[in-house]
Amino acid sequence: MRTEYPAGTMELTLAVKKIPACPNCHSPEVARKGARYRRLKAAPIGLMPVVLKAEVPQCQCKSCGKTFEVSPPLPKPTCATPGDWAIMSLP
Ligand SMILES: [Zn+2]
């Protein structure tokens, strides 16, 4: 399914600044293997529609080899640790 947004839509990227420790063995030695993006509609700013592009990094533990994804702190931002995330405007 694909949604087209009209010109004038503001797109924000929610990027992960810090990869957490391995959920399996808690080793901090974790490598990024890539990422995919989850698109979410956010509250409009004024009359401008806003789309959030949340990065979902794919990671692999260097210690035990387990692969895992880092879910963005959505749809419950209050449960997140905001210091590990940054909202950036796309150029
Ligand atoms: Zn591990």
PDB file of the backbone (N, CA, C, O) and the ligand in Angstrom, with CONECT records:
HET     ZN  A 101       1
ATOM      1  N   MET A   1       0.855  -1.194   0.000  1.00  0.00           N
ATOM      2  CA  MET A   1       0.000   0.000   0.000  1.00  0.00           C
ATOM      3  C   MET A   1       0.893   1.247   0.000  1.00  0.00           C
ATOM      4  O   MET A   1       1.909   1.299   0.693  1.00  0.00           O
ATOM      5  N   ARG A   2       0.501   2.221  -0.771  1.00  0.00           N
ATOM      6  CA  ARG A   2       1.324   3.413  -0.910  1.00  0.00           C
ATOM      7  C   ARG A   2       0.429   4.639  -0.785  1.00  0.00           C
ATOM      8  O   ARG A   2      -0.646   4.694  -1.381  1.00  0.00           O
ATOM      9  N   THR A   3       0.860   5.584  -0.038  1.00  0.00           N
ATOM     10  CA  THR A   3       0.095   6.810   0.146  1.00  0.00           C
ATOM     11  C   THR A   3       0.855   7.974  -0.473  1.00  0.00           C
ATOM     12  O   THR A   3       2.032   8.179  -0.178  1.00  0.00           O
ATOM     13  N   GLU A   4       0.202   8.714  -1.308  1.00  0.00           N
ATOM     14  CA  GLU A   4       0.837   9.897  -1.903  1.00  0.00           C
ATOM     15  C   GLU A   4       0.494  11.122  -1.076  1.00  0.00           C
ATOM     16  O   GLU A   4      -0.652  11.321  -0.672  1.00  0.00           O
ATOM     17  N   TYR A   5       1.487  11.921  -0.837  1.00  0.00           N
ATOM     18  CA  TYR A   5       1.255  13.148  -0.104  1.00  0.00           C
ATOM     19  C   TYR A   5       1.425  14.333  -1.046  1.00  0.00           C
ATOM     20  O   TYR A   5       2.346  14.344  -1.862  1.00  0.00           O
ATOM     21  N   PRO A   6       0.569  15.307  -0.945  1.00  0.00           N
ATOM     22  CA  PRO A   6       0.682  16.472  -1.843  1.00  0.00           C
ATOM     23  C   PRO A   6       1.921  17.296  -1.533  1.00  0.00           C
ATOM     24  O   PRO A   6       2.518  17.170  -0.463  1.00  0.00           O
ATOM     25  N   ALA A   7       2.293  18.130  -2.474  1.00  0.00           N
ATOM     26  CA  ALA A   7       3.403  19.053  -2.244  1.00  0.00           C
ATOM     27  C   ALA A   7       3.070  19.925  -1.043  1.00  0.00           C
ATOM     28  O   ALA A   7       1.918  20.309  -0.838  1.00  0.00           O
ATOM     29  N   GLY A   8       4.079  20.229  -0.261  1.00  0.00           N
ATOM     30  CA  GLY A   8       3.830  21.035   0.923  1.00  0.00           C
ATOM     31  C   GLY A   8       3.743  20.191   2.179  1.00  0.00           C
ATOM     32  O   GLY A   8       3.542  20.706   3.279  1.00  0.00           O
ATOM     33  N   THR A   9       3.899  18.876   2.002  1.00  0.00           N
ATOM     34  CA  THR A   9       3.934  18.015   3.177  1.00  0.00           C
ATOM     35  C   THR A   9       5.306  18.107   3.835  1.00  0.00           C
ATOM     36  O   THR A   9       6.335  18.061   3.161  1.00  0.00           O
ATOM     37  N   MET A  10       5.307  18.233   5.122  1.00  0.00           N
ATOM     38  CA  MET A  10       6.569  18.257   5.837  1.00  0.00           C
ATOM     39  C   MET A  10       6.923  16.827   6.252  1.00  0.00           C
ATOM     40  O   MET A  10       6.110  16.136   6.866  1.00  0.00           O
ATOM     41  N   GLU A  11       8.134  16.389   5.917  1.00  0.00           N
ATOM     42  CA  GLU A  11       8.548  15.037   6.268  1.00  0.00           C
ATOM     43  C   GLU A  11       9.676  15.110   7.279  1.00  0.00           C
ATOM     44  O   GLU A  11      10.716  15.723   7.037  1.00  0.00           O
ATOM     45  N   LEU A  12       9.451  14.482   8.399  1.00  0.00           N
ATOM     46  CA  LEU A  12      10.466  14.463   9.448  1.00  0.00           C
ATOM     47  C   LEU A  12      11.018  13.055   9.583  1.00  0.00           C
ATOM     48  O   LEU A  12      10.275  12.076   9.528  1.00  0.00           O
ATOM     49  N   THR A  13      12.319  12.965   9.760  1.00  0.00           N
ATOM     50  CA  THR A  13      12.937  11.662   9.952  1.00  0.00           C
ATOM     51  C   THR A  13      13.304  11.480  11.413  1.00  0.00           C
ATOM     52  O   THR A  13      13.979  12.318  12.012  1.00  0.00           O
ATOM     53  N   LEU A  14      12.851  10.378  11.970  1.00  0.00           N
ATOM     54  CA  LEU A  14      13.177  10.042  13.352  1.00  0.00           C
ATOM     55  C   LEU A  14      14.310   9.024  13.295  1.00  0.00           C
ATOM     56  O   LEU A  14      14.100   7.871  12.918  1.00  0.00           O
ATOM     57  N   ALA A  15      15.503   9.456  13.669  1.00  0.00           N
ATOM     58  CA  ALA A  15      16.675   8.600  13.510  1.00  0.00           C
ATOM     59  C   ALA A  15      17.204   8.134  14.859  1.00  0.00           C
ATOM     60  O   ALA A  15      17.098   8.834  15.866  1.00  0.00           O
ATOM     61  N   VAL A  16      17.767   6.953  14.852  1.00  0.00           N
ATOM     62  CA  VAL A  16      18.354   6.410  16.078  1.00  0.00           C
ATOM     63  C   VAL A  16      19.781   6.910  16.207  1.00  0.00           C
ATOM     64  O   VAL A  16      20.589   6.737  15.295  1.00  0.00           O
ATOM     65  N   LYS A  17      20.090   7.524  17.329  1.00  0.00           N
ATOM     66  CA  LYS A  17      21.447   8.009  17.560  1.00  0.00           C
ATOM     67  C   LYS A  17      22.294   6.952  18.246  1.00  0.00           C
ATOM     68  O   LYS A  17      23.505   6.870  18.041  1.00  0.00           O
ATOM     69  N   LYS A  18      21.635   6.150  19.058  1.00  0.00           N
ATOM     70  CA  LYS A  18      22.385   5.202  19.887  1.00  0.00           C
ATOM     71  C   LYS A  18      21.719   3.835  19.803  1.00  0.00           C
ATOM     72  O   LYS A  18      20.528   3.699  20.083  1.00  0.00           O
ATOM     73  N   ILE A  19      22.481   2.835  19.421  1.00  0.00           N
ATOM     74  CA  ILE A  19      21.961   1.471  19.366  1.00  0.00           C
ATOM     75  C   ILE A  19      22.047   0.860  20.762  1.00  0.00           C
ATOM     76  O   ILE A  19      23.103   0.905  21.393  1.00  0.00           O
ATOM     77  N   PRO A  20      20.949   0.292  21.248  1.00  0.00           N
ATOM     78  CA  PRO A  20      20.988  -0.285  22.594  1.00  0.00           C
ATOM     79  C   PRO A  20      21.781  -1.599  22.624  1.00  0.00           C
ATOM     80  O   PRO A  20      22.155  -2.138  21.583  1.00  0.00           O
ATOM     81  N   ALA A  21      22.018  -2.082  23.799  1.00  0.00           N
ATOM     82  CA  ALA A  21      22.737  -3.342  23.963  1.00  0.00           C
ATOM     83  C   ALA A  21      21.885  -4.502  23.454  1.00  0.00           C
ATOM     84  O   ALA A  21      20.666  -4.388  23.326  1.00  0.00           O
ATOM     85  N   CYS A  22      22.547  -5.608  23.171  1.00  0.00           N
ATOM     86  CA  CYS A  22      21.864  -6.805  22.671  1.00  0.00           C
ATOM     87  C   CYS A  22      20.777  -7.257  23.656  1.00  0.00           C
ATOM     88  O   CYS A  22      21.045  -7.392  24.850  1.00  0.00           O
ATOM     89  N   PRO A  23      19.551  -7.491  23.163  1.00  0.00           N
ATOM     90  CA  PRO A  23      18.474  -7.919  24.068  1.00  0.00           C
ATOM     91  C   PRO A  23      18.658  -9.365  24.532  1.00  0.00           C
ATOM     92  O   PRO A  23      18.005  -9.805  25.479  1.00  0.00           O
ATOM     93  N   ASN A  24      19.546 -10.101  23.864  1.00  0.00           N
ATOM     94  CA  ASN A  24      19.739 -11.512  24.187  1.00  0.00           C
ATOM     95  C   ASN A  24      20.812 -11.711  25.262  1.00  0.00           C
ATOM     96  O   ASN A  24      20.590 -12.400  26.258  1.00  0.00           O
ATOM     97  N   CYS A  25      21.983 -11.094  25.041  1.00  0.00           N
ATOM     98  CA  CYS A  25      23.089 -11.309  25.989  1.00  0.00           C
ATOM     99  C   CYS A  25      23.554 -10.001  26.630  1.00  0.00           C
ATOM    100  O   CYS A  25      24.470  -9.997  27.453  1.00  0.00           O
ATOM    101  N   HIS A  26      22.911  -8.884  26.246  1.00  0.00           N
ATOM    102  CA  HIS A  26      23.184  -7.567  26.827  1.00  0.00           C
ATOM    103  C   HIS A  26      24.594  -7.060  26.533  1.00  0.00           C
ATOM    104  O   HIS A  26      25.110  -6.191  27.236  1.00  0.00           O
ATOM    105  N   SER A  27      25.209  -7.608  25.489  1.00  0.00           N
ATOM    106  CA  SER A  27      26.515  -7.096  25.089  1.00  0.00           C
ATOM    107  C   SER A  27      26.349  -5.759  24.375  1.00  0.00           C
ATOM    108  O   SER A  27      25.445  -5.608  23.553  1.00  0.00           O
ATOM    109  N   PRO A  28      27.218  -4.778  24.680  1.00  0.00           N
ATOM    110  CA  PRO A  28      27.135  -3.487  23.968  1.00  0.00           C
ATOM    111  C   PRO A  28      27.779  -3.541  22.589  1.00  0.00           C
ATOM    112  O   PRO A  28      27.690  -2.580  21.825  1.00  0.00           O
ATOM    113  N   GLU A  29      28.426  -4.660  22.265  1.00  0.00           N
ATOM    114  CA  GLU A  29      29.093  -4.800  20.965  1.00  0.00           C
ATOM    115  C   GLU A  29      28.073  -5.193  19.906  1.00  0.00           C
ATOM    116  O   GLU A  29      27.911  -6.372  19.588  1.00  0.00           O
ATOM    117  N   VAL A  30      27.387  -4.187  19.364  1.00  0.00           N
ATOM    118  CA  VAL A  30      26.321  -4.430  18.401  1.00  0.00           C
ATOM    119  C   VAL A  30      26.631  -3.679  17.115  1.00  0.00           C
ATOM    120  O   VAL A  30      26.994  -2.503  17.150  1.00  0.00           O
ATOM    121  N   ALA A  31      26.489  -4.359  15.979  1.00  0.00           N
ATOM    122  CA  ALA A  31      26.769  -3.733  14.684  1.00  0.00           C
ATOM    123  C   ALA A  31      25.470  -3.455  13.943  1.00  0.00           C
ATOM    124  O   ALA A  31      24.528  -4.245  14.002  1.00  0.00           O
ATOM    125  N   ARG A  32      25.428  -2.333  13.250  1.00  0.00           N
ATOM    126  CA  ARG A  32      24.283  -2.020  12.393  1.00  0.00           C
ATOM    127  C   ARG A  32      24.380  -2.813  11.094  1.00  0.00           C
ATOM    128  O   ARG A  32      25.436  -2.859  10.464  1.00  0.00           O
ATOM    129  N   LYS A  33      23.280  -3.433  10.699  1.00  0.00           N
ATOM    130  CA  LYS A  33      23.278  -4.177   9.448  1.00  0.00           C
ATOM    131  C   LYS A  33      22.436  -3.481   8.386  1.00  0.00           C
ATOM    132  O   LYS A  33      22.290  -3.992   7.275  1.00  0.00           O
ATOM    133  N   GLY A  34      21.894  -2.345   8.712  1.00  0.00           N
ATOM    134  CA  GLY A  34      21.023  -1.648   7.769  1.00  0.00           C
ATOM    135  C   GLY A  34      19.824  -1.090   8.506  1.00  0.00           C
ATOM    136  O   GLY A  34      19.774  -1.097   9.736  1.00  0.00           O
ATOM    137  N   ALA A  35      18.862  -0.610   7.744  1.00  0.00           N
ATOM    138  CA  ALA A  35      17.682  -0.036   8.386  1.00  0.00           C
ATOM    139  C   ALA A  35      16.528  -0.015   7.397  1.00  0.00           C
ATOM    140  O   ALA A  35      16.732   0.002   6.183  1.00  0.00           O
ATOM    141  N   ARG A  36      15.330  -0.016   7.928  1.00  0.00           N
ATOM    142  CA  ARG A  36      14.165   0.246   7.101  1.00  0.00           C
ATOM    143  C   ARG A  36      13.426   1.405   7.753  1.00  0.00           C
ATOM    144  O   ARG A  36      13.768   1.843   8.851  1.00  0.00           O
ATOM    145  N   TYR A  37      12.415   1.886   7.061  1.00  0.00           N
ATOM    146  CA  TYR A  37      11.725   3.067   7.568  1.00  0.00           C
ATOM    147  C   TYR A  37      10.248   2.799   7.700  1.00  0.00           C
ATOM    148  O   TYR A  37       9.640   2.142   6.855  1.00  0.00           O
ATOM    149  N   ARG A  38       9.688   3.304   8.748  1.00  0.00           N
ATOM    150  CA  ARG A  38       8.258   3.184   9.000  1.00  0.00           C
ATOM    151  C   ARG A  38       7.659   4.593   8.897  1.00  0.00           C
ATOM    152  O   ARG A  38       8.082   5.516   9.593  1.00  0.00           O
ATOM    153  N   ARG A  39       6.676   4.735   8.023  1.00  0.00           N
ATOM    154  CA  ARG A  39       6.077   6.063   7.834  1.00  0.00           C
ATOM    155  C   ARG A  39       4.850   6.205   8.708  1.00  0.00           C
ATOM    156  O   ARG A  39       3.991   5.324   8.745  1.00  0.00           O
ATOM    157  N   LEU A  40       4.775   7.313   9.404  1.00  0.00           N
ATOM    158  CA  LEU A  40       3.659   7.559  10.310  1.00  0.00           C
ATOM    159  C   LEU A  40       3.142   8.974  10.095  1.00  0.00           C
ATOM    160  O   LEU A  40       3.902   9.903   9.821  1.00  0.00           O
ATOM    161  N   LYS A  41       1.861   9.106  10.223  1.00  0.00           N
ATOM    162  CA  LYS A  41       1.285  10.445  10.144  1.00  0.00           C
ATOM    163  C   LYS A  41       1.386  11.103  11.513  1.00  0.00           C
ATOM    164  O   LYS A  41       1.056  10.500  12.534  1.00  0.00           O
ATOM    165  N   ALA A  42       1.837  12.327  11.518  1.00  0.00           N
ATOM    166  CA  ALA A  42       1.953  13.068  12.768  1.00  0.00           C
ATOM    167  C   ALA A  42       0.976  14.234  12.753  1.00  0.00           C
ATOM    168  O   ALA A  42       0.330  14.506  11.741  1.00  0.00           O
ATOM    169  N   ALA A  43       0.878  14.905  13.863  1.00  0.00           N
ATOM    170  CA  ALA A  43      -0.021  16.059  13.954  1.00  0.00           C
ATOM    171  C   ALA A  43       0.453  17.150  13.004  1.00  0.00           C
ATOM    172  O   ALA A  43       1.648  17.442  12.950  1.00  0.00           O
ATOM    173  N   PRO A  44      -0.462  17.756  12.256  1.00  0.00           N
ATOM    174  CA  PRO A  44      -0.058  18.812  11.320  1.00  0.00           C
ATOM    175  C   PRO A  44       0.463  20.047  12.037  1.00  0.00           C
ATOM    176  O   PRO A  44       0.040  20.371  13.147  1.00  0.00           O
ATOM    177  N   ILE A  45       1.394  20.730  11.375  1.00  0.00           N
ATOM    178  CA  ILE A  45       1.892  22.008  11.890  1.00  0.00           C
ATOM    179  C   ILE A  45       1.165  23.099  11.112  1.00  0.00           C
ATOM    180  O   ILE A  45       1.408  23.293   9.921  1.00  0.00           O
ATOM    181  N   GLY A  46       0.278  23.804  11.794  1.00  0.00           N
ATOM    182  CA  GLY A  46      -0.568  24.764  11.086  1.00  0.00           C
ATOM    183  C   GLY A  46      -1.464  24.004  10.118  1.00  0.00           C
ATOM    184  O   GLY A  46      -2.217  23.119  10.525  1.00  0.00           O
ATOM    185  N   LEU A  47      -1.381  24.350   8.830  1.00  0.00           N
ATOM    186  CA  LEU A  47      -2.173  23.649   7.819  1.00  0.00           C
ATOM    187  C   LEU A  47      -1.343  22.602   7.087  1.00  0.00           C
ATOM    188  O   LEU A  47      -1.851  21.896   6.216  1.00  0.00           O
ATOM    189  N   MET A  48      -0.068  22.505   7.443  1.00  0.00           N
ATOM    190  CA  MET A  48       0.815  21.608   6.702  1.00  0.00           C
ATOM    191  C   MET A  48       0.788  20.197   7.280  1.00  0.00           C
ATOM    192  O   MET A  48       1.048  19.994   8.466  1.00  0.00           O
ATOM    193  N   PRO A  49       0.471  19.230   6.428  1.00  0.00           N
ATOM    194  CA  PRO A  49       0.496  17.843   6.914  1.00  0.00           C
ATOM    195  C   PRO A  49       1.923  17.413   7.250  1.00  0.00           C
ATOM    196  O   PRO A  49       2.875  17.832   6.591  1.00  0.00           O
ATOM    197  N   VAL A  50       2.061  16.591   8.259  1.00  0.00           N
ATOM    198  CA  VAL A  50       3.389  16.153   8.699  1.00  0.00           C
ATOM    199  C   VAL A  50       3.456  14.632   8.658  1.00  0.00           C
ATOM    200  O   VAL A  50       2.569  13.941   9.160  1.00  0.00           O
ATOM    201  N   VAL A  51       4.514  14.130   8.058  1.00  0.00           N
ATOM    202  CA  VAL A  51       4.757  12.699   8.012  1.00  0.00           C
ATOM    203  C   VAL A  51       6.042  12.404   8.767  1.00  0.00           C
ATOM    204  O   VAL A  51       7.071  13.038   8.535  1.00  0.00           O
ATOM    205  N   LEU A  52       5.973  11.450   9.661  1.00  0.00           N
ATOM    206  CA  LEU A  52       7.165  11.015  10.396  1.00  0.00           C
ATOM    207  C   LEU A  52       7.733   9.776   9.717  1.00  0.00           C
ATOM    208  O   LEU A  52       7.019   8.804   9.475  1.00  0.00           O
ATOM    209  N   LYS A  53       9.021   9.823   9.416  1.00  0.00           N
ATOM    210  CA  LYS A  53       9.694   8.655   8.869  1.00  0.00           C
ATOM    211  C   LYS A  53      10.583   8.118   9.973  1.00  0.00           C
ATOM    212  O   LYS A  53      11.642   8.674  10.261  1.00  0.00           O
ATOM    213  N   ALA A  54      10.147   7.046  10.581  1.00  0.00           N
ATOM    214  CA  ALA A  54      10.891   6.512  11.720  1.00  0.00           C
ATOM    215  C   ALA A  54      11.853   5.424  11.252  1.00  0.00           C
ATOM    216  O   ALA A  54      11.455   4.448  10.617  1.00  0.00           O
ATOM    217  N   GLU A  55      13.110   5.615  11.577  1.00  0.00           N
ATOM    218  CA  GLU A  55      14.119   4.630  11.224  1.00  0.00           C
ATOM    219  C   GLU A  55      14.002   3.399  12.120  1.00  0.00           C
ATOM    220  O   GLU A  55      13.863   3.525  13.337  1.00  0.00           O
ATOM    221  N   VAL A  56      14.058   2.210  11.519  1.00  0.00           N
ATOM    222  CA  VAL A  56      14.060   0.963  12.284  1.00  0.00           C
ATOM    223  C   VAL A  56      15.365   0.241  11.944  1.00  0.00           C
ATOM    224  O   VAL A  56      15.406  -0.534  10.989  1.00  0.00           O
ATOM    225  N   PRO A  57      16.428   0.485  12.711  1.00  0.00           N
ATOM    226  CA  PRO A  57      17.722  -0.128  12.400  1.00  0.00           C
ATOM    227  C   PRO A  57      17.705  -1.637  12.621  1.00  0.00           C
ATOM    228  O   PRO A  57      17.105  -2.143  13.569  1.00  0.00           O
ATOM    229  N   GLN A  58      18.381  -2.336  11.716  1.00  0.00           N
ATOM    230  CA  GLN A  58      18.582  -3.773  11.875  1.00  0.00           C
ATOM    231  C   GLN A  58      19.979  -3.949  12.460  1.00  0.00           C
ATOM    232  O   GLN A  58      20.954  -3.404  11.942  1.00  0.00           O
ATOM    233  N   CYS A  59      20.063  -4.703  13.528  1.00  0.00           N
ATOM    234  CA  CYS A  59      21.340  -4.834  14.221  1.00  0.00           C
ATOM    235  C   CYS A  59      21.698  -6.296  14.424  1.00  0.00           C
ATOM    236  O   CYS A  59      20.839  -7.177  14.472  1.00  0.00           O
ATOM    237  N   GLN A  60      23.003  -6.518  14.542  1.00  0.00           N
ATOM    238  CA  GLN A  60      23.458  -7.864  14.872  1.00  0.00           C
ATOM    239  C   GLN A  60      24.463  -7.776  16.003  1.00  0.00           C
ATOM    240  O   GLN A  60      25.383  -6.958  15.974  1.00  0.00           O
ATOM    241  N   CYS A  61      24.278  -8.622  16.994  1.00  0.00           N
ATOM    242  CA  CYS A  61      25.181  -8.670  18.137  1.00  0.00           C
ATOM    243  C   CYS A  61      26.480  -9.336  17.715  1.00  0.00           C
ATOM    244  O   CYS A  61      26.477 -10.413  17.119  1.00  0.00           O
ATOM    245  N   LYS A  62      27.599  -8.674  18.033  1.00  0.00           N
ATOM    246  CA  LYS A  62      28.905  -9.252  17.690  1.00  0.00           C
ATOM    247  C   LYS A  62      29.295 -10.362  18.657  1.00  0.00           C
ATOM    248  O   LYS A  62      30.192 -11.158  18.379  1.00  0.00           O
ATOM    249  N   SER A  63      28.620 -10.403  19.779  1.00  0.00           N
ATOM    250  CA  SER A  63      28.977 -11.371  20.804  1.00  0.00           C
ATOM    251  C   SER A  63      28.260 -12.711  20.602  1.00  0.00           C
ATOM    252  O   SER A  63      28.899 -13.763  20.583  1.00  0.00           O
ATOM    253  N   CYS A  64      26.922 -12.669  20.450  1.00  0.00           N
ATOM    254  CA  CYS A  64      26.167 -13.925  20.330  1.00  0.00           C
ATOM    255  C   CYS A  64      25.598 -14.126  18.928  1.00  0.00           C
ATOM    256  O   CYS A  64      25.065 -15.193  18.625  1.00  0.00           O
ATOM    257  N   GLY A  65      25.708 -13.098  18.058  1.00  0.00           N
ATOM    258  CA  GLY A  65      25.271 -13.260  16.685  1.00  0.00           C
ATOM    259  C   GLY A  65      23.787 -13.054  16.451  1.00  0.00           C
ATOM    260  O   GLY A  65      23.314 -13.204  15.325  1.00  0.00           O
ATOM    261  N   LYS A  66      23.044 -12.713  17.495  1.00  0.00           N
ATOM    262  CA  LYS A  66      21.607 -12.527  17.339  1.00  0.00           C
ATOM    263  C   LYS A  66      21.321 -11.240  16.561  1.00  0.00           C
ATOM    264  O   LYS A  66      21.951 -10.210  16.799  1.00  0.00           O
ATOM    265  N   THR A  67      20.360 -11.311  15.627  1.00  0.00           N
ATOM    266  CA  THR A  67      19.940 -10.108  14.918  1.00  0.00           C
ATOM    267  C   THR A  67      18.627  -9.615  15.512  1.00  0.00           C
ATOM    268  O   THR A  67      17.775 -10.406  15.917  1.00  0.00           O
ATOM    269  N   PHE A  68      18.480  -8.295  15.555  1.00  0.00           N
ATOM    270  CA  PHE A  68      17.269  -7.712  16.120  1.00  0.00           C
ATOM    271  C   PHE A  68      17.047  -6.333  15.529  1.00  0.00           C
ATOM    272  O   PHE A  68      17.955  -5.724  14.963  1.00  0.00           O
ATOM    273  N   GLU A  69      15.825  -5.855  15.670  1.00  0.00           N
ATOM    274  CA  GLU A  69      15.470  -4.522  15.199  1.00  0.00           C
ATOM    275  C   GLU A  69      15.284  -3.605  16.401  1.00  0.00           C
ATOM    276  O   GLU A  69      14.882  -4.036  17.482  1.00  0.00           O
ATOM    277  N   VAL A  70      15.585  -2.339  16.183  1.00  0.00           N
ATOM    278  CA  VAL A  70      15.347  -1.343  17.225  1.00  0.00           C
ATOM    279  C   VAL A  70      14.068  -0.602  16.848  1.00  0.00           C
ATOM    280  O   VAL A  70      14.058   0.183  15.900  1.00  0.00           O
ATOM    281  N   SER A  71      13.009  -0.847  17.578  1.00  0.00           N
ATOM    282  CA  SER A  71      11.739  -0.215  17.270  1.00  0.00           C
ATOM    283  C   SER A  71      11.759   1.251  17.679  1.00  0.00           C
ATOM    284  O   SER A  71      12.295   1.602  18.730  1.00  0.00           O
ATOM    285  N   PRO A  72      11.175   2.102  16.848  1.00  0.00           N
ATOM    286  CA  PRO A  72      11.097   3.511  17.234  1.00  0.00           C
ATOM    287  C   PRO A  72      10.168   3.679  18.425  1.00  0.00           C
ATOM    288  O   PRO A  72       9.291   2.845  18.651  1.00  0.00           O
ATOM    289  N   PRO A  73      10.354   4.752  19.188  1.00  0.00           N
ATOM    290  CA  PRO A  73       9.562   4.965  20.404  1.00  0.00           C
ATOM    291  C   PRO A  73       8.156   5.453  20.070  1.00  0.00           C
ATOM    292  O   PRO A  73       7.713   6.482  20.581  1.00  0.00           O
ATOM    293  N   LEU A  74       7.461   4.720  19.218  1.00  0.00           N
ATOM    294  CA  LEU A  74       6.116   5.082  18.793  1.00  0.00           C
ATOM    295  C   LEU A  74       5.274   3.824  18.778  1.00  0.00           C
ATOM    296  O   LEU A  74       5.833   2.746  18.579  1.00  0.00           O
ATOM    297  N   PRO A  75       3.983   3.889  18.973  1.00  0.00           N
ATOM    298  CA  PRO A  75       3.174   5.098  19.152  1.00  0.00           C
ATOM    299  C   PRO A  75       3.088   5.590  20.585  1.00  0.00           C
ATOM    300  O   PRO A  75       2.192   6.371  20.905  1.00  0.00           O
ATOM    301  N   LYS A  76       3.977   5.165  21.448  1.00  0.00           N
ATOM    302  CA  LYS A  76       3.930   5.645  22.831  1.00  0.00           C
ATOM    303  C   LYS A  76       5.209   6.407  23.150  1.00  0.00           C
ATOM    304  O   LYS A  76       6.112   5.856  23.780  1.00  0.00           O
ATOM    305  N   PRO A  77       5.302   7.669  22.725  1.00  0.00           N
ATOM    306  CA  PRO A  77       6.545   8.431  22.921  1.00  0.00           C
ATOM    307  C   PRO A  77       6.871   8.637  24.396  1.00  0.00           C
ATOM    308  O   PRO A  77       8.027   8.870  24.750  1.00  0.00           O
ATOM    309  N   THR A  78       5.868   8.551  25.250  1.00  0.00           N
ATOM    310  CA  THR A  78       6.124   8.781  26.669  1.00  0.00           C
ATOM    311  C   THR A  78       6.941   7.647  27.280  1.00  0.00           C
ATOM    312  O   THR A  78       7.553   7.813  28.335  1.00  0.00           O
ATOM    313  N   CYS A  79       6.947   6.499  26.614  1.00  0.00           N
ATOM    314  CA  CYS A  79       7.700   5.359  27.124  1.00  0.00           C
ATOM    315  C   CYS A  79       9.147   5.367  26.620  1.00  0.00           C
ATOM    316  O   CYS A  79       9.958   4.542  27.041  1.00  0.00           O
ATOM    317  N   ALA A  80       9.466   6.290  25.728  1.00  0.00           N
ATOM    318  CA  ALA A  80      10.777   6.275  25.092  1.00  0.00           C
ATOM    319  C   ALA A  80      11.818   6.999  25.926  1.00  0.00           C
ATOM    320  O   ALA A  80      11.506   7.671  26.909  1.00  0.00           O
ATOM    321  N   THR A  81      13.040   6.845  25.512  1.00  0.00           N
ATOM    322  CA  THR A  81      14.124   7.619  26.088  1.00  0.00           C
ATOM    323  C   THR A  81      14.529   8.648  25.044  1.00  0.00           C
ATOM    324  O   THR A  81      15.292   8.324  24.134  1.00  0.00           O
ATOM    325  N   PRO A  82      14.047   9.863  25.150  1.00  0.00           N
ATOM    326  CA  PRO A  82      14.238  10.855  24.077  1.00  0.00           C
ATOM    327  C   PRO A  82      15.700  11.161  23.798  1.00  0.00           C
ATOM    328  O   PRO A  82      16.034  11.599  22.697  1.00  0.00           O
ATOM    329  N   GLY A  83      16.572  10.942  24.763  1.00  0.00           N
ATOM    330  CA  GLY A  83      17.977  11.243  24.544  1.00  0.00           C
ATOM    331  C   GLY A  83      18.625  10.371  23.489  1.00  0.00           C
ATOM    332  O   GLY A  83      19.653  10.745  22.924  1.00  0.00           O
ATOM    333  N   ASP A  84      18.036   9.201  23.211  1.00  0.00           N
ATOM    334  CA  ASP A  84      18.611   8.304  22.216  1.00  0.00           C
ATOM    335  C   ASP A  84      18.081   8.579  20.812  1.00  0.00           C
ATOM    336  O   ASP A  84      18.484   7.911  19.860  1.00  0.00           O
ATOM    337  N   TRP A  85      17.194   9.542  20.674  1.00  0.00           N
ATOM    338  CA  TRP A  85      16.551   9.788  19.387  1.00  0.00           C
ATOM    339  C   TRP A  85      16.680  11.252  19.010  1.00  0.00           C
ATOM    340  O   TRP A  85      16.761  12.130  19.869  1.00  0.00           O
ATOM    341  N   ALA A  86      16.698  11.490  17.729  1.00  0.00           N
ATOM    342  CA  ALA A  86      16.749  12.874  17.246  1.00  0.00           C
ATOM    343  C   ALA A  86      15.772  13.038  16.109  1.00  0.00           C
ATOM    344  O   ALA A  86      15.681  12.178  15.234  1.00  0.00           O
ATOM    345  N   ILE A  87      15.052  14.118  16.113  1.00  0.00           N
ATOM    346  CA  ILE A  87      14.177  14.423  14.993  1.00  0.00           C
ATOM    347  C   ILE A  87      14.893  15.422  14.093  1.00  0.00           C
ATOM    348  O   ILE A  87      15.302  16.499  14.529  1.00  0.00           O
ATOM    349  N   MET A  88      15.032  15.042  12.833  1.00  0.00           N
ATOM    350  CA  MET A  88      15.753  15.885  11.898  1.00  0.00           C
ATOM    351  C   MET A  88      14.842  16.241  10.728  1.00  0.00           C
ATOM    352  O   MET A  88      14.070  15.403  10.263  1.00  0.00           O
ATOM    353  N   SER A  89      14.929  17.456  10.263  1.00  0.00           N
ATOM    354  CA  SER A  89      14.215  17.855   9.058  1.00  0.00           C
ATOM    355  C   SER A  89      15.012  17.398   7.835  1.00  0.00           C
ATOM    356  O   SER A  89      16.234  17.536   7.787  1.00  0.00           O
ATOM    357  N   LEU A  90      14.305  16.858   6.861  1.00  0.00           N
ATOM    358  CA  LEU A  90      14.978  16.475   5.623  1.00  0.00           C
ATOM    359  C   LEU A  90      15.289  17.733   4.822  1.00  0.00           C
ATOM    360  O   LEU A  90      14.544  18.711   4.875  1.00  0.00           O
ATOM    361  N   PRO A  91      16.384  17.703   4.087  1.00  0.00           N
ATOM    362  CA  PRO A  91      16.731  18.874   3.269  1.00  0.00           C
ATOM    363  C   PRO A  91      15.709  19.100   2.162  1.00  0.00           C
ATOM    364  O   PRO A  91      15.844  20.041   1.380  1.00  0.00           O
TER     365      PRO A  91
HETATM  366 ZN    ZN A 101      24.118 -10.789  22.056  1.00  0.00          ZN2+
END
